[in-house]
Amino acid sequence: MDWQKNLLIAAMVAVIILLVIRWEEFQERQALNTAAVAESQVSSARSDNDVPAVVTNDVPQPDVPGATPAQQATGQLIEVATDSLLVSIDPRGGDIVNVALPKHFAEVDTPDQPFVLVDNSGTKTYTAQSGLVGPNGTDSADGRPLFVSTDYNFQMADGAGSLQVDLTTEQDGVVITKRFTFYRGEYRVEVNYLINNASSSTWQAALYGQIKRDSHKPNTANGFGMQPFVGAALTTEDERYKKFSFDDLEDKSFKATVEGGWISMVQHYFISAWIPAQESKNQYYLRQQGNQDIFLMGFTSPLMSVAAGETKTFGAEFYAGPKDTEALEAIAPYLDLTVDYGWLWWMAKPLFSVLKYIHELIGNWGISIIALTIIIKAIFFKLSATSYRSMARMRKLAPKMKDLKERYGDDRQKMSQETMKLYRDEKVNPLGGCLPMLIQMPVFLALYWVLMESVELRHTPFLWMADLSVKDPIFILPLLMGFTMWLTMRLNPEPPDPMQAKIMKMMPVVFTFMFLWFPAGLVLYWVTNNTLSFLQQMIITRQIEKSESASA
């Protein structure tokens, strides 16, 4: 019995220590973010010398038709507005330098301020770059092309399904049009190059797309617990989903050649990604730019040739938006794995599918979480019942265990022998209460990650809470969680050791404190699970007590 309790207490202490460490890391990251902002303000004028290394320095700087010195000096951005995206495009290079999501607010109480995903402001570097490199490429280590467009403001018309924004430049008789195509209700943008080769020689270049970003990490509201991944991710020939933190890229660059594939920048709830042509072999790279706090995550497509007098089109897709599983699945194979459920993804994905199906029927995410928890408890009902019966029998043995402790407390060998004899006589399995619970743990951990990663919970109200993805503003759920945990522990057998008993009594208080900062959706799951566990255990305990009273 002692070894079992010691193991349980050791596991709980380990969990507490890990959570405290996570909290300290969270605080350190906040401090690092502040330092990174200060650093970026000092060195905001960074070089554009970040095109892929295949570019040679002898590529001539192209002439730009119709671009007056005044236009070049203003640096005016091209603004594009659709129902789901607000995008700013820099004419210099045709890069996407800002993406805001009007359907996702920055804060739940500021619906007039859209969430900004891509942000190349004075304090942050986060840009989606694309261009042409190679023999006739427009982008080189010496500079980027300047495009011109018919307007600086574009808005999708009511009822229109798409919007095209064309940027043009000219290079020695070759007219190059960089076309952005936006779609209603989508976060996907097609970026195509239309090459009209009116020159007398063959034109050759390769398309590249890359995400240029510093290492700042968005603020999260998770408090204690597992923190969402922030960093680069891609698919390779060997791994469907391979991710790199910024620390990984500081240590070592990465290169891979993949047929199709994608490259992404992942953070909590949201993602940006380049998806090149899936029928071609694309070269992917991840690296730090010099010693700066700048990281490049990109691809280079195979060399494209356009004969004299021909016109050809090639390009890629750029996604900037929420981690919507269905949308990402439709764009490219394995892109949906950026909804990172950890090593239990094979269990978490079906759980999320069930949760989403329940929501389609009910229409409320809070009630859907409760309903899914009930379904899971029903599936494990018999297994839990076995565990609770064992605990109830162990509780009945508490007085006898205490007596053994008083008689043989100083003789560990004799105490162990008498304890095992008591178990045999009473037909009690000391592991009967632990093993069924251990079998269920992977399911509950998977559900934890489902609720952690589901962007659908962001800014979703339930009862008095305006947002299930952040902490309960008045801490009712954490207090209920602690209360239900205390009720459940009262039904468990009390450890014979006084120190162990004190530690066990402190656990509800400790976990209540930690859960104060957990997202409300996760705490709602724990409250529901604890309540169901308490009710089931109480019923089973009373049934056993009545049965023993009747037999007596």
N, C-alpha and C positions, 0 to 999 in steps of 0.2 A: 504493500500500500504506500509506504514512504517513497519508494523509488518512483512510483507513478505520480504522486503529488509533486515531488521534486522536479520531475521532468516537465510537468505542466507549468509549474512556477518559473522554471528556467526559460521555457518557451515564451511565457508572457513577459518576463523581464527583458528577454532579447528583443521582442517586438517593441517594447517601450524604448529601449536604447536606440534601436534603428529609427524609430519615429522622431526621437529627439535629435539624432544626427541629421535626419532629413530636414528638420526645422532649422538647424544651424546652417545647413547648406543653403537653404532657401534665403536666410538672412544674408549670407555671404554673397549669394548671387545678386541680391538687391544692391549691395554695396558695390559689387563689380559693375553692375549696370550703370550706376551713378558715375563711376570712374570712366567707363567707356564713353558716356555722353560727354564728359569733360574733355576726354581725349579727342573725340570726333569734332568738337567745337574748335579745338586748337588746330587740327589738321583737316579742316573741311575741304580745302582746295586740293583734292587728291587727283592723281594723274589718271587719264583714261587709257593708260598703257596696259590694258588688261584683255586684249583680244587673244584668241588662241595662238599658241606658239608656232603654228604652221605658217603664219604670216611672215613674209620676208620684208626687209626694210626698204627694198627698192621698188615697192609698189607705188605708183605716182598718186598724188592727192588729186581726186577728181574735181573737175569744174562743176559748179552748181548753177543750172540755168535759172534765171529769174530771181536769184537771191541777192538782194542789194546789201551793201554793208550795214545799213540801218536794221534790216531784218536779222542779220547775223548777230548784231550787237544786243538786240532786245532780249533774246533768249525766251521769247514767248512760247508757252507750251500749247499743244493742241489738245483741247478738252473734248472728251466723248462721254455721252450720257445715254445709258439704256435703263431698263427697269431693274436690272440686277447688278450693273457695274457702272462706276464712275471712274474713268481712266484718263490719265494725263500722259501724253506722248511728247517726248523731246524731239524736235526736228533734227537736232544734231545726233545722227545715228539712228533715229527712229526708235528709240528705246522707250519702254513703258516704265515711267518713273514714279507713278502713283496709281494705286488701285484702292478704291473705297467701295464698300458693299452696302448699298442703301437698305437692303432687306435685313441686315444685321447691324444692330446699333453698337456704338462704342460702349455705352452703359445703358442699363435697362431704363433709367430715368431720363435719358437724353435721346429720344427717338428721332430728333432732328439732326443728330450727329452720327453719320454712318461709321461703321467699323473700318479702320484703315489697315489694310493688309500689307501692300507694297508701299513703302514710304522712303523717299529719297530727300528728306528734309535736311535742315542744317545740322540736326543732332543724330540722324540715323542714315545709314546707307542700306538700301534695299531696292534693287533695280532689276528689271527683266530686260536684258540686252539681247540683241540679235543683229546679224550682219552677214557679210560675204567676205570670205578670206580665200587666199590662193593666188594663182597667176593674175587674174583680172579682178580680184576682190576690191571692194570699196573701203574696207576697214583694214587698217594697218596699225603698227606700233606708232606711226607718226600722226595718226588722227582718224577721225570718223567723218563720214559724208554728211553734208547738210541737205536735208530734204525740204521740199516746198509742197504745200497743199493748197487747195482752193479756198479753205477757210480755217479758222482756228477754233471753231465751236461746231460740234456735230451732236445731234440728238435724234434718237430713234423715233420715227413718226408713229403716232397712234395707229394701231392695227398692223403695223409693219412687222414682219417676222425676222428681219435682219437689217443690218446697217453696214455699209462699206465706207472705209476711210482710206483714201489713196494718198501716198506721199511719193514724190518723184524726184529723181536726180538723173544726170546725164554723164556718161563716161566715154569719151572718144567715139561718139556716134552710137553708143549703146544707151537706150533709154531704159532706166530701171525704175519700176514702180513697186513700192512696198505697200501691200494692201492688207489692211486689218479688217476682218469680217466679224461682227458681233451678232449674237443671236438672242432673241427675246427669251427671257426666263432662264438663260444659261450663263455660266461663268467661264465658258470656253471661248477663246478667241483664236481664229485662224489668222496666221501671219504668213502671207505668201509673197514671193518675189516674182514679178512678171518681167522677163528679160526680152526686150525687143532689140535684136542685134541688127542694126542698120549699117554696121561697119563692114569692112571687106575681109575680116579675119574671124576665126573661131574665138568665141568668148568662153572662158573657163573660171569657175569659182566654186567654192563649197559654202554651204549654209552653216552658220553656227548659232546656237542660242544658249544663253547662260544666265544664271541668277547670281547677281553680285550683291553680297550682303555682309554686314558686320556681325559680330557675335552677340549683339544685345538679345536678351531673352524677355519675351512679353511677361508682364505681371500676371500671375495666376492666383486664383482665390482658393487653392486647395489646402493651404495651411500644412498641417501634418499629413503624412501619408506619402504614397508614391507620386512623384512628379511627372507630368507628361514630358515626352521626349521633344527636344528642340534641336534641329540639325538637318543635315542632308540625307537623302535616301534615294535609291535607284534599284532597278532590277538588273540582274546579270545572268549570264548563262548558267552559273552554278547556284545562285540564290535568287529566289523570287523577290525577296525584300531584304535589302542590305542597307544599313543605316550607319552614318558617321556623325559623331559629335564634333563640335568645333575643336575640342582638345585633340581628337583623333587626327584632324586635318592639320593641326599645328605640328604634330609629330611626323606625319607622312602623307604625301599626296597619293592619289589613286587614279588609275586609268583602266579602262576596259572597252572592249569592242563587243557590241551586242546587236543582234538583228532586231530591229524595232527598238523597244525599250522606252525608258523615260528617266528624267532626272527631276528631283523635287526638293523643295525646302519645306520642312514639316514643323508645325507647332501645334499647340493645343487647339483643337476644333477646326483649324484652317490649314490650307496648303496652297503653295504655288508650284507649278510644274511645267516643264517643257516636254512635249511629246512629238518627236520627229517622225518622219515617214516610217511606218512599221514594216515595209517591204525592203528596206535597205539596211546595210551594215553601218551602224553609227558608232563613232568613237566618243566615249564619255570620259570626263575628267573632273576631279575634285582636288582643289589645291588652295593653299593660302597665298595671297598676293604679297610677295616679299616678306617683310617682317611687320606688315601693317595688320590692323584688326579688320582685314577684308578677306573674304573667302569667295571663290569662284566655283560654281557648280554648273557644268554645261555639257554640250555635245557638239560634235562637228560631223556633218553628213558627208557622204562621198562626193568627189569632185563632179560637178555638172558641166556639160558642154553644150553650147548653143552655137550652131553653125551660122555663118554669115547669111543674113536675110531671114533667119528663123526667129520665132517667138516661142519661148517656153516658160512654164510656171512650175515652181517648186516651193515648198515651205514646210511649216510645222504648226503645231497647236500649242497654245499657252493657256493654262488653267490657273485661275486665282479665285479661290472661294472656299466655302465650307467643305469639310470632309464628309461629303454625301456618298455613301457606299454605292448606291445604284448609279449615280452620275459618273463616278470614277470607274466603275466596272465597265461602263459603256465606252469610255474613252480609250482605254488601253489595258491589256492583260496585266493583272496584279497591281494596278495602280490603287485599287481599293484597299490593299494591305497597308497603305499609309494611315488608315484608321487602325492605329496600333493597339491591339489587344494583348500584346506580349506573347509569351510562349503558349498561352491557352487560347490562341486565336481560333483554333479548330472547334473549341467549345463555345467561345464567346459569339462567333458569327451566328450560329443557330439561335442562341439566346436573344440576340438583337433582332433577328428576323421575327421571332415570336413576340417580342416586346413591340415591334413596329406594327405587327398584325393586330395585336390587342388595341393599340392606339387607333388604328383605322376603324375599329369597331366602336370604341368608347369615345375617342376624341379628346382625351385628357391624359397627359403624360404622368401626372402624379398617381391617378387611379390605375393607370397601366402598370406602373412600377409595383403597386400593391398587388394587383392581379397576378403579375408574373411571379412575385415572391410566393403567393399562395399556391400557384401551380407547381412551383419547384418543391415547396414543402409537401404537397400532396404526392408528388412522385417519390419522395424519400420518406413518406409517412411510416411505412413498416420498418425501414432501417432506423429511423429516429426512435420509433417505439421500442425497438430492441435496446437501443442505447439508454433510453430513459428508464426502462424496466431494470436494467443493470444498476443504474444510479440509485433507483429507489431501494433496491435490495441492499446496496452498499450503505445507504443511509440508515437502514434498519440495523445494520451491523455496527453503527457508530458507537453505541455504548459498550459493546463487547470489545471493539478495537481499543477504546479508551482504557478498558480494564487490562487488556494485554499490555498496553503501553505502560501502565502503572506497575505491573508485575515484572515485566521483562525489558523495561526501557533501557537499562544499562547493558543488557546482553543482546547485541544485535543479531547474533546467529540464532539464539533461542527465540527472539522476537520474530524473526523471519520464518522459522519453522512453525511456530504456533499460528502465525498469520495465515500461512498456506494451508495448515490443517483446518483453520476456521473456514477458509474459502471452500475447501472440499466438503466439509460437513454441511455447510449451508448451501452448497451447490451454486456458488457465485463465481463468475469469471471477472477478475479485476480489469481485464482489457475490454470487457463487453461494453463499457460506456465510452471508450475512447475510439476504437476502430471504426464504428459506424460514423462517428463525427468526422474522422480523418478522411473517410471515403467521400464525404460530401464537400470537403473543403475546396477541391478544385472547381466545383460548380459555383460556389459562392465567390471565389476569387475571380473567376471569369465574369460573373455578373458585376462584380466590383468594377472591372475594367470597362465593361459595356457602358455602365452608367457614367464612368469617368470620361470616356471618349465620345459619347453621343452628343454631337452638336445640336441635336434636336432639343436637348434639355436647356440649352443656353437661352436665357431670358424667357423661360417658360414659367408662368405663374401657377401656383397651387395653394388654395386656401389663403392664409395670411401672407404667404411668401410670393414676392414678385419675380423671383428667379431661382429655379431649382439647381442651377449650376454654381451658386455661391452659398455662403453660410446662411443659416437661418438668422434673420436680423434680430429676433427676440429670443433665440436659443431654446425655444419650446421643444423642438425635436431632439436636440442633444440631451436635454433633461429627461425626456421620455425614454430615450435610449438607455440612459444610466439607471432609471427607475426599473425598466423591464429587465435589465441585466441583473439588478439587485434582487428582484423577485425570483428570477430563474435560479440564481446562486443559492437562495434560501432553500430550494428544493434539493440541492445537491448535498451529499454527505460532507460534514465538516471534517477537515483534516485533524487528526489527533494531536499533531504538533501545534502548540499555541502560536508560534511565530508564523507558521504556514497559514493558520487560520486568520491571523491579522492581515497578512498580505492578500489573501483571497477577499477579505472584506473591503480592502482598499481598492480593488480592481475596478468596481463600478465608478468610483470617484475619479480614478485616473483616466479611464476611458471616456467618461463624460467630459472631462477637461479637454482631452485631445479632439473629441468630436465637435467641439464648439466651432472649429474652423473648417470642418469638412463640408463639401457641397451638400446642400439640403437634400438633393435627390438620393445621394448615397446614404445619408442618415435616415431618410424615409424608409429605404430598404432594410436597414438594420433594425429600426423600430418595429417594422412589420414582422421581420423574421424573429426577433426576440419575443414579441407578443405571441406569435403562433407557437414558438418553442415552449414558452411558459405555460400556455393553455394545455398543450399536448402533454407536457411533463406532469402538470398538476393533475390532470385527469387520470393518467396512468398511475401516478403515485397513490391517489385515493382508491383506485381500483384494487391495487395490491394490498393496501391497508385494510380495505373492507373484506377482501378475500381471506386475509390472514385472521381477521377478527371473527369471521364466520366459521373458519376451520377450528379456531380455538374454542 
